[in-house]
Amino acid sequence: MSQTELNTGVPRKQINPPVFYISAALIVIVVAFAALFPEIADQKFKALQQQIFTNASWFYILTVALILLTVTFLGLSRYGGIKLGPDHALPDFSYVSWFAMLFSAGMGIGLMFFGVAEPVMHYLSPPVGTPETVEAAKEAMRLTFFHWGLHAWAIYAIVALILAFFSYRHGLPLTLRSALYPIIGERIYGPLGHAVDIFAVIGTVFGVSTSLGYGVLQVNAGMHHLFGVPINETTQVILIVVITALATISVVSGLDKGIRILSELNLGLAVLLLLLVAILGPTVLLLKSFVENTGGYLSEIVSKTFNLYAYEPKSSNWLGGWTLLYWGWWLSWSPFVGMFIARVSRGRTIREFVTGVLFVPAGFTLMWMTFFGNSAIYLIKDKGALDLANTVQQDVSLALFNFLEHFPFSTVLSFIAMAMVVVFFVTSADSGAMVVDTLASGGAERTPVWQRIFWAAAMGIVAIALLLAGGLSALQTVTIASALPFSIILLISIYGLLKALRVDITKRDSQTLATIAPTASRNPIPWQRRLRNISYLPKRSQVKRFLDEVIQPAMVLVEEELGKQGTRSVIDSSSDDRLHLEVDLGEALNFIYEVRLRGYSQPAFAMSGLDNDSQNAEQHRYYRAEVYLKEGGQDYDLMGWNQEQIIHDILDQYEKHLHFLHLVR
């Protein structure tokens, strides 16, 4: 049980009724309005979005700039060494699996449809300058990099970082409400916290449903282009049902099976398609363009970040149709993508997290945009592929497939692309269902299967209803408009994160307090015995006996003395493999000192003769009595210490904890 649960008595539930039922009811109301009155809803929501973009464009631009600066600062600062979890936590996934899931949830499907289309659209119609020139081509790639690069991933990263830090480091629920804990404290468990989670649930369902609805239109168009499949509502409904069914199977299988495997499959297909386009296309030109595009993007990143076209009113319309639309979309999707990234990032340091979430995916995204975008511009500018330019202007969904027709083995390339599109939609839907299920369950990681099925199916049903009745555009518009209130919540949460990180780093500094004498100098034992303790590899039963006969009595003595001084403390020895001492400090953070029995495989250099029985695998393991604080494992072993040394170690850690509380007052 977490410290927060000990203090508040708030249990983790498998379902959070206010969030679950209110979210479901509001989703039904908004979807019914968008489906029954699609034109009115579309008109009203678009007018709202336009008002927001017109009057609050400066706020969007400033918010995203602050987010990028904050994420970069956290990765480079001393906060970078803090883990997203206890000090002893290890990552749940390998780098390949982790990156595959980041890529699939974060950008996947967008790259398939805008990798060709957006650079060509900017080339044909730039915000400033003459279209279809060399300068227009350079500017097209710089703008594409700007929209799909560091800013987008920074938005996802900051949400994920906030959620992962408060959940895995401080034991709060893995829901959006936890981001407000430094600001409103225990009130996150009340109506305000419910409202934040409801907002995240609705935004995720709407975002995934509209993407699913529009996505099947594009999948249908691609299948018609490649295989002659008819374009009609029946085909589109069947596609939604199939994708939703696959997503349901994946989310029921769990994160480590279905979602991870599909994400790795997608990453493999993406790398394969990227390499084929690079090899079969103008390879040298693409490599040179990637280097030049990256340099141009980095050299202009500050000016483009803050550019509102305030002195060029005609171009300000372009800003609302492109940059602000992207910022609104990334912000509106960030609760979903951020929560998913947090879910798969436990055990990584902040520096490792920022590198993995900000720079690595952005680098791959920019390479993708270069290979596809520059190839498309090359075909139009140098090879006269006017059909590709016309396709981009008329139907973005066919741009990728028309583009691939200009390459050798176009059928094979198009088949890979179509497989990627379908798998990308499945991974978006299953990760979306998992996130919504977590939000509606109060942050529980293990939930009943029916809940996961319910949310996966709900997204498919919403997409089908709006596809048949109209209203997809209205739902997408209201999702983007929701980015304004969320950006305000996010800025407050960033302040809370920085405040909490400062406390965390202060605690770390207090752990290195120099005024405390080293334990080894108190009641030293003969060096021969110390060497024996270092070399000895004890069995489990021996360490367990040491816990019971030496460590527990030492804890009892400390508990009794604290009681005499009027300080309440409790020893928990109910677990067979740990002893837990907790000192109640009232409103302040309680002091926790725990000793755990941990097993390890014997090292290759283990001294011979210590263990001659090789029949049982257990005989090749040794055990340690390791110290754990609230921050996690401290990586030192008490086995062989005498009782007074253990008491002094408890007091050393207690004194450091009190010093930490003094520093943060």
Phi, psi and omega in degrees: 000137184285165177300320181298318180292326178295320184283325189254341184073016180272114183275158172280130182249159175275347173212137178252097189308313181302317181289314184298306188283321180292320178300312180300318181294315181294323177298316179298317182296310183294318180295319179298317179297315181292329182277322182280328181229063188299320183290317179296314181299316180298317181296313182295314183292323179291324176296320178296315180298318180296321177296319179296313182295322182292316187264340185238018180301320179299325181289318177301311183299315181294319180299311182294323177297316179296323179297313180297316179298319181295313182297316179298316179301315182296323180291328185265342186277180178293343175294342184300337181278352181286138181271149173274074185145182177300161182301332183268359186293145176244151180301145180282337186227154175291167180300318182296312180296319180298310181296322180300318180288323175300313184296314184293318182283326188279311189230332189345285190293329180298323180295326182294324186259342181245354179300324176266315191292313188294313178302321180294319180296319177292326179293319181281333183213076182286158179294325176222155178094182184269130179294157171057042174238172178300317179296323177296322178295317179297314181295324179300317181287324178294320179293319179296316176301318182299317183285331187248006187264231190296325183298313182298314182289332177295322178298313177297318185295318184292321178295314180297320182295316179299312183293315182295320181296310184287329181281306187275335181268328186237009171072019176276163180297147178278068177221165186297332181300330183297336180296338182266003185302317180295341183267313186245358175063224186292350178292352175297341179273002181256200184303322181295318177295319177300318182297319180296316180293323177298317177302316181293319179299310182297316179298320180292314180299315181294317181297312181292321181295316179293322176296321178295317180296311178290327182298318181292332174298319180287321177297317179299316179298318179295318179293325176294318181295322184271317190239001180076017178294132184296146177266105177202172184293326180300312179300317183293320177296318179299319179297317178298317180299315181295313181297318179295320179296315178296320178296321179296315178300318182295314184289329176291326180294336178103170185292319186283345181252279188301304186294317180296314182296316179296321180295318178294321176300316181295318180297319178299315178296321180297314179297319179298312181295320179298315180294320180296318178296320180294320183284317184279342180265196179285080192305307184297318178301319182294318180295317177295319181296322181299315179296314182292320178299318181296317178297317179296320180295313182292325182290336183249008189297324180289311182296321180288326180300320185258008184280116178251005183052038182296331181263002180229079186306325181295321181283343180295331175295323177297320180302315180293328181278344182237281189300309182295325178296317177295313181300318178297320181292315179297318179296318182291332179273346188296328176300319180291303184294320180298318179294322179294316178298319177300319182298330184256008186246012181299138175094355179265150176285161179299321180295317178295320180297312181297318178297316183287324185268328184267306191273318184292308178297323179296319178298316178294319179299316181292325175295319178298312181298323178293310185296320181275315183292313180292326176297318180294316178296321177299317180296320182285314186283318187255337183249001176068032181278070182292334178298324179293317178299318180294320180297316180299320182287332185263319185209097183301328184297337181263355186303313183298317184288323175296319178301314183292339178294341181273005181248155170298154181056040185299327180295317179296315180298317181294323178295318177297317180298317180295319178298319179297317180302313182296314182293324176300317179295321179296316181292326176294317182291317183289321177292325176297316179297321179295319180294313180298319179298318178296316180298316183284354181248016177069024177092004180294136180276330179249117183233160178301146181301323184298329180292317179295320178296319182301311184287324176297315180293323181300319180296318178295319180294317178299316180298316180295315182300315182285331177294319182282322185264351188087168178112357177298319181297319180296319181293320178296321181295316180291330176295315180293320180297333180292349180295333182295304178297326181292325180296328176293314176302319183294319178297320177297320180293324177297317176301317178297321179296312180299321178296316181291323179295323178298319177296318182297317181289329175295321177297319179296319178297321181293336178291340180257024182305123188276348185279352181268129181291142180298143182301323185298338181278353181259124179050056183296148177262158179306143185296331179295320179291323179296319178297321178297318179298321180295320185276340186285137178242090190284157175281169181298316183298325181290318179290323178297319178295324178295320176300315185285323189263340184240307187289314182297316176300325178296317178297321180297319179297318178295318180299316181295318181292321176298321178298321178297330181269005176086015179252125182278135175216157184225136174253127178249113179242022184290332179278146184285340187239018178202155172238135189232119176249126178232127179258123183279115181250025176069235181290337181281170181291126181298152175268131180236129175229119185229143175240124182246143175272114184237137182258149180220155172286142181297137178288161182296333183271010181304139183295137179291152178090348180285334184208110182260353182270110182253011184283325186251135180300329180297333180292343181261018177242150174232166188230154179230151174258091189265145181271134176233135171251183179301329182283348180125191183294142182257000172062033170226154191249133180268353185303126180096350178287155174271171187299319183292324177296320179295317178301315180295327178293318176300315182293322177302311181293325178293318179296320177297321179295317178295324177295321177300314179298326177294321183291329185264003178295000000 
